[in-house]
Amino acid sequence: DKGKFNKFFILSDLCSIISSFFLSYYFYVYQRMMDDNIGAISFRIYIISLIIFIPIILILYSFFNLYNSRRTTGFLYELYDIIKANLLTLIIANSILFLGAKNIYIVNYSRIFVFLFIGLNILLDTLFRNFIRLIVGNFRKKGFNQRIQGFHFQGKRP
């Protein structure tokens, strides 16, 4: 069913967004705080930004038709759409950071973290989607995409 499959892709995208966010936080912000003994804005501020990033990315994925059927399109077309959606997210995030430069939380928000997050999101989302495509392709080769229509008779056959 197409609706269930789209929900599965949305869940997959959600997992890739959250995973790339926490990996970016760990690799850039947390490691820098531990290595250099420097202060950083609180983890709560980063979580609030995650809550803002999630709907933006999912809406842009929908806008770039990443939830439509991709059976006939190749890997590169899907990768191109993922990159476009994430680069537009990067532009939106950097615009917010630029326009809110007088806010104490926004001025200290790491721009390198945003770049790392978008890069990891492109990588993880591409890996998740191609893994799903590989699994679904194997099911199709085995014939599981065919609708089997059986007739069930009750009683005597005519």
N, C-alpha and C positions, 0 to 999 in steps of 0.2 A: 504494500500500500504506500502510495507516494507521500501521504501526510505523515505516516510513521517514520518513513525514511528521512524526510526533512527534519522532523524532530530529533532524530538521531544525529543528523549533521549539525544541528544547532547545539546539541549537547556536546558533540565532539569539538565544535568551535569554542564553546564555553570552557571546556577542559584545556584547550590549547591556550586560550587567553589567560586563564588563571595560572596555568603552569609557567607560561613565559613571564608573567608578571612576577611571580615569586622567585623564579630563577634569576631574573634581572635584579630584583631587590637583593637577593643573597649575594650574587656575584659583584654587584657594584656598590650598593649602599652599605649593606651589613659588613662585608669584608673590609671596606674602607674605614668604617667606624672602629672595627676591631684592630686593624693594622696601624692606623695613624692616630688613634685616640682622639679623633675629632668629633665634634657634635654634628648632628644632622636633625632634620625635622622628624617628628615622631612617626612611627609606623602607622598610626591612626590616619594621618594625612595621606599616606600612600594608599591605604585601604579605601579611603573616600575617593581617591582618584581612580582606583580600580572599578569602583561602583559607577563612576562616570564613563570610564573607557568601555565597559562591557556593552551597554546599549548602543553607543556610537559605532563600535566595530560591527556588531550584529546588524544594525540598520544599513551600514555601508555594504556589508556582504550581501544583504538582500537587494540593495540598490544595484549592485554589480552582478546580479543574477547567479550568485553562487549557490543558491538553494533550488535552482532549476535543474532539470535533468541534464546530466553531463555524459550520457552514454556515448554520444557521437563526437563530442569534442575531445581534443587531446589534452595531455598533461600541461603543455605549455600555455594553452588558452586559460586553463584554470589557474595556473601559477601567475599569469599576467593579471588576472582579475584580483587575485589575492594581494599581489603587490600594489595594484592601484588602490584598493580599499585601505590597505595599511598605510600607504604614503599619504592618502587623504586624511587619515587619522593622525598621522604625524604632523601634518600641516595644521590641523585643528588644534592639536595639543600645544604646538609651539606658538600658535596665535594666542591661545589662552594664556600661556606663560608670558608672552610679550606684553599683552594688553593688561595683565594683572601684576605688572612688575612692582607696583607700589605696595602690594599686599605682602606681609612678612612671610607667610607660608609659601606663596607662589614664587617669590624672588629666590627662595632657598631650595626650591624643587629642582632636582637634578635633570638637566637637559640630556646629559649623556645616558642617564637611566631611561629616559623616554626613547632615545634612539636604540638602545640595547633591547628594550622591551619590544619595540616594533620589529626589529630584526629577528629576535627569537620567536615572535608570534608568526612571522612569515614562514620561518623554518619549521616550527612545530605544527602549524596548521597544514602546511604542504605535506609533511610526513603523515599526519593523522588522516588526511583526505586520501592520500595515495594508498595507505594501508587499507582503508575501507574499500577503496576501488579495487584493490587486489583481491580482497576477500569476496566481494560481490562478484567479481569476474570469475573466480573459481566456482562459486555457486551457480552462475549462469552456464559455465562449461559443463557442469554436472547435470544441468537440466532443471534446477530448482526454480527457475524463473517461469516455467510453464505452469499455466493454471490447469490442474487436473480436474476434469469434470466427470465425475462418476454419477451414475444413476443408482439410487437405492430403491429397491422394490420391497414393498411390504406385502406379505401374503403370497399368492400364487402369481407366477408370471403368465402373461397372456399368450 
